[in-house]
Amino acid sequence: MSCSHSAHGRLTALVIGAVLGVAACTSAAPASTPTPSTTSVAVPESTTSAPLDQGVFVGADGVETTVGNTSRIVSLTGDITEIIYELGLGDSIVAVDITTTYPPEANDLKRSGNNVGFGQALAPESVLRYEPTLVIGDESIQPTETLEQLRSAGVPVIILKYQTTLRGVEEKIQDIARILGVVDAGEELSRRVMAEVATAEGRAAQAKEQLRVAYLYTRGPSVILLFGTGIPTQAMIEGAGAIDVGAAAGEGAIPLTPEALVAAAPDVIVFPESGVDGLGGFDALLEIPGIAETPAGQNQAFLAYDEAYFFNLGPRVGAALNDFVDDLYPELAD
């Protein structure tokens, strides 16, 4: 069953820090909704287009931001970048974060030096040098002091909710479309994406068995983490009609012992492509303590995907979920 979807590119090794930062952010998030601030920020004048009158947006951090010009956008996460491109406004992006890998135009932008570095260790200077008229990120972006410095410099910064569910993709797309003043395009894109998700979920419901699936994040034999609740991998596994064994183990990225892995008894183990490559291929996975003793190890039921494709929860989530269903249940493949 060993299968790798290598056509979708791969993330930088720094993505592990991004994932851990996201998990920490999710765990530490307050239970109550922040009270919106009434502080609006001035919007820098653009030299390339007239300001747009799009109104006010209240972010997930409770800050009320006036959006008036979207001609120079800095996108701080890969999923946000993908959505902006799918909405037809990719030409307005002047810089992205270092983990962005898709679409190719955004990856080329990053490789050409137009990147702000690591979103979980953001420095204000790395953003301000691009003279942005709008910065968009989510709750994973740290430190919050940098966001306040950008706002104090007059840059509109909008922080979206960090979405970890399939239903949250629709909200994310429509929020970004509203911020950018392309509401109709956002509704069209969200309908298409959610229809693809529904198709995958419907197909998964026809499976004759409910598999137990683990997502293991590997960076060499000494770094093995089981992804639990609060990470988008749970949405993908459960959306494919499977049981996420990590969800029963706890929240976030969980250090894994061989005994715990054997006790979890996954039928299938999913890995990041880059992690499998770093270990030397699928055969090397059996050398990780505990894996050979699981049903997945005994049947070599291993799957590998590019991280951005598998759990960014962006415009490609429906396609990724359908691929995942095909790989889990080959009998359902067209």
N, C-alpha and C positions, 0 to 999 in steps of 0.2 A: 504493500500500500504506500510505501515511501514515495513522496511526491513533493516537488518544489516548484513554485511559481516564480521563476527567475526573471520573467519578462518585465516585471514591474519595478526594477531597480532596487536600490537598497539604501538604508539610512546610515548616517555616520555613527560611529561607535558611541558618540556622545548621547545617543538617544536613550541609553539606559538611565542616564542622569535625568533626562526629561521625564521618563516614565516614573522614576522614583519621586521626582519633584511633584509630578501630577498627583501621584498617590498620596504624598504627604499633604498636599494642598487639599485634596478631597477629604482626607481624614480630619484635617484641622478646621474645615469650614464650619462656621457657626450654624446652629440648628435653625435660627430665626433669620428672616430676610432683613438685610440692612435697611435702615431708614434712608430714603433717597436724599442726597445732598442737593441743595439748590444752586450750587456754584457752577456757573457756565464759564467757558473759556473762550477767549478771542480766537478767531480763525485767521491764520496768516493769509495774506493775499497771494494768489497764484499768478505766475507770469505766463502760464500756458492756457488758462481757460478762465471764464467768468465763474465766480462763486455760485454754488447751487443753494437754493433755499429749501433745504430738506427738513428742517425742524430740529427737534430735541429728542435725544434717546437716553433712557435711564439704564445704565449698565448693571451687571450682576453685583458689582461692588457698591451699588447705590448712588453712584455719581451721575449727575445729570449733565449731559454734554450737548452743546449746540453744534450741529454739523452744518457747515456752509460750503465746503469745498472738498471735493474728493479727487482732485487731480494728481495728488502725490501721496499715495498710500504706503505705509509700512505695515506689513502683515507679520505678526509674531508667532503664528503657528501654521503648520503645513495644511491642516484641514481648512482653515480660513482662507489660505492662499488658493487652494483648489476651488473653493466655492466662488471666490471673486473671479477667477478665470472662467469658470463655467457660466457665470452671469454676464460674461462678455466685457469685463472691465479690467482684464489683466494688464492692459497697457498703462493703467494708472498706478500699478505697483512699482515703486522705486527701490524697495529693498524687502528682503524676507529673512526669516530666521535660518539658522544653520542646518536644522533638521528637515527643511523643505526639500523634497525630491521630485515633486510632480505638480503640474505638468512639465514637460521638457523645457518650456520657455522659462518657467520659474526656476528650475534647476540650473539652467544656463545663467540666469540672473545671479543666482547665488554663487556659482563658480566664477563668475566674472568679478567677484568682489563686492557685489551689492547685497551684503548680508549684515545683520546686526549682531551676529553671534548667537549665543545660547539664551533662549527665552527665559530659562530658570536662573540665569545669572546676568540679567540685562543691565547694561550701563547706559546712562542717558546720552553720553557723547556718541555712542554707536548708532543711536537713532537720530539725534539732532543733526548730524552731518548730512543727512539726506533732505533736510528742510521739508519734513512731511507736513501736509495739511490735515492728515488724519492717520492715527495709529489704532490698529485693531488687534486685540489679543483676547485671551480668556483667563479664567481664574488660576491657571497653572503658572502664569507669568509672575516672576519674582525678580528683585525685591519690590515691595510696594512703594518703597521710597523713590525708586527710579520713576515709577508712574507719576508720582506726585511732582517730581522735578520736571518731568516733561510737561505736565499741566501748568506748572508755574511758569514755564517758558512760553506759554501760549499755544501749546500744541493740543488739539483735541485727542483724547485717548479714551477709547471705549473698550470696556472689559465685558466679554460675554460669559454666560454660564458655561462651565466645563461640562459638556454633555457626555453621559456614559450609557445612554440607552438608544435603541434604534428609533424610537419615537422622537427623541431629542434632536435627531438630524433635521427633521422638518422645521422645528423651531429655530435651529441654528441657521438654516438656509434663509428662512423668511426674515429673521432678524437682520442678517447681513444685507439682504436685498432692500429692506426698509431703510437701513442706515445709508445705503448708497443710492437710494432714490429710484430703484428699479423693481418695484413691488410686483408688477405683472410677471417679469422674468423670474422672480423668486418663487412665485406661486407655481409657475410652469415647471421649474426645475424640481421643486419639492414634490410635486405630483408625480413626476417621472421617477424620481429616486424612490419614493415610498411605494410606488406600484411595483418596482423591481424587488423591493424588500418583501412586499406582500406575496409576490410570486415565489420567492425563495422559501418563505415561511410555509406557504401552502404546499409546496413540494416536500418540504421536510416532514410535514404532518403525515405524509403517506408512507414514511419509513416503517418497516416492520419491527424495528427494535430501537430503543433509546440508548445510544452509546454514552459511555462515561468518557469525558474529554478533559485533558489537562493542557493548559498553556504554560510552557516552561521557557523562561527567558534565560538564555545562556550567553555568557561572555567568557569562554574558556571553561575548562573543567572545574575551576574553583568558584565560579560565579553562576549559581543556578537558583533561580527564583520562580516560585509558583505564583501566578497571577490569580488574585482572588476577587472579592467584590470591590466596586468603585473604580474599576478599570474597564475600558470598552471591550476587552476580550470576553468578558462575561456576556455582554449583549450579543456578540457574534456566536458564541457557543450555544447559548440558549435559543437564539433566533434560528439556529440550524436544528432545533429540536433535540439537542443533546443535553446531558447533565454536566454542568461545570463543577468538577471536583474541587477546584480552587475556591469556589464560592462557599463551600462548607468548611474550608480551612481557615478563613479569616478575610481581612480587608487589606487591599493594596498588594504590594509585592512582598511575598513571604519567603524568607530563607528556607530552603528545603533540605530535609534529612532523607537519607535513603529509606529509613523505616517509614517515614510519613508518606513517601511516594508509593512504596509497596502497599501500604494500608489504603491509600486512595484508590488503587487498582484501576487506573485509566485504561480504557479500551483503545484509545487513540491519544497520542501526544502531539501537540502543535508547537512548533518552534519558529523563531525568527530565522529567515534565510541566512542572514549574516552570521548568526550564532552557529548554525550548522556548518557553514563554510569555514568558520574560524576553528572549529573542532576537527575538520578534515573530512566532512561528509557524513552521510547517514550511518555508515558502518561504525563510525567512532562514537555514536550515541550510546551504543550498547556497553561502552566502557565506563559510562557515568554510573556510579554506584546506585543501585536500586532499579534502574530502568529495565535491565534484562529480566528482572523478576516480576514485572508488571505484565498484564495481558497485552498491552501495546508493544512492549519489548519482545515478548515471546512471538508475536506475529509481525514484528517490525512495522507496526501501524503508525508511521511517522508522517507528518505533514509539515511543510515549511512555506512561509509566505513572507513577502516584503512587509515590514511593519506598517509603513504608511498605507499600504493597500488594505491590510487586514484590519487594523483597528484605529484608523484616523476618524472613522465615522463622518466621512465627507461625501461628495457627489458619487464616488465609486462604491459606496457601501453596499448597494443592491447587487452590483456585479460581483463584489467580493463574497457576499453571502451566498449567491447562487453557485459560485465556484466552490465554496466550502461545502455546501450541500452535495454537489456532484462528487467531491472527493471523499466525503464521509459515507455517502450512499451511492456507489457507482450504478446500482440498479435503477436509480431515479434519473440518471443522466440521459439527456436526449440522444 
